[in-house]
Amino acid sequence: MGKLRELRKNVLEALKLEPWPSGLALLEEHSPKTLLGPLYACLLEPDQLVRWRTASAFGVVVARLFQNRPDDARQLVRQFMWRLNEESGNVAWGIPEAFGEILVQEPHLAREFHRVLASYIHERDCKTGDNYLELCPLRRGVYWGLGCLAEARPELALPALDDLILTLAGDDPESRGLAAWAVGSLLPLSGDRRAAALAALEALRQDGAVFDFYTRGSLSQVSVSELARKALENAS
């Protein structure tokens, strides 16, 4: 038990270390398998930046795990899927964000599971069954994960484009902003959906709602309009 506490302490210190991502190098001293438990725990840390960086660390650690134990890495992603299932009884805080980071870092897992990540924002007729996350804070994590995937592997995030466009007109400001960020990376591949995407982004040019946005190891406040305008720059 003492070793586990010490490992969790070391992981927490690595996630707090500046400048980011220097702390990730410290995690390389440990086998990926041993880091999974402490990382799960760190997803629930009070410090918001630590929680976000934990999602980033999951991506790097699971990519390392895949190199030597690909089936274990796949099983980890399936555990994420179970935690996001209502029947699990969990509120899977941080799991969508970590899911997205894993797909960014590991191309094999990205090809296998990208449609699963996209399914969490796709609301189907109740008769067909779906993975749609009813809890808005969890869906925000999916929008963020899809935004990361869209930047790194846009062709794999493309199946989510229609649902992202719908989100641009939604009620939740943070969801609108994150969807705008994701759509911006997908515009070059948007084809016949380009006009709808551009119109929805244009409608957000004056959206002054502000939220905390995590990228590259840091948190900053951004407005929905700022992200929409940046997305529109990709259209020119």
Steps between C-alpha positions, in 0.01 A plus 500: 500500500790734577645453153164580342468821702852598403428433134184709509695781668765482226235506227331801658831686522573420136163638393565826687855546372576807290569555222259250353547232367828445685317296763407237245868404475494406869215258436720308255689364801194285579336225299179613331294234673594622848404859412139428407364484855662827613384670180141392559526650849646826367200549273312587821756743644360836620751692288339556159833524316619172652182329381555626146865403497402156623298455182807600298714257699253218434557549128877472529496212748249290307696556178805358681291212628385421147858458377558186707153397616248608237222282639539663842471842336185393317357367824565835666298674228221246548505580872449864404203396289353309793547795735313721250214253484206594723474139619845528662360732767801730463520870429808475282662836570802557275454180303387661169797736507743215567329294228563779250866537603558127456364515146728794427808320627444147367402465132396135519257569783379811317402296197326240716309728738447841335138424414434400860618840624282675241198292603484669841369823344267334248139493618298234319138397519456323833378186323838443338711531813794737529804609698392865528612651830209678664720673757623825345835521687592155370404596144726804529786259555408321179491826304844581634631153417360526149663841465838348585437212259392741227828689532715186496301259279220699332395214272412296809303779668301567182216256588407737783468808277120502465450474875763767564321736261175443689680576827604843368136606545458331837417648841831436678766766431800278576368229271451759224856624540657156503293394200615812313861412576448146369308607189778742408741210452244308295404775254758394237334155492140613542390465134129562450460580872734796471225759443306386807817502712596850387152638562492353851844641578404844364206505740747478790714799404338714772462225762679651799461204738832417669630173643825333610674333206780247539765458234869403501514459875349838591161648583384834369170681466364523148173617351279303267535780245880475511493129424240549227707771332811284512303214346380727219860591423544140381240565231709769331 
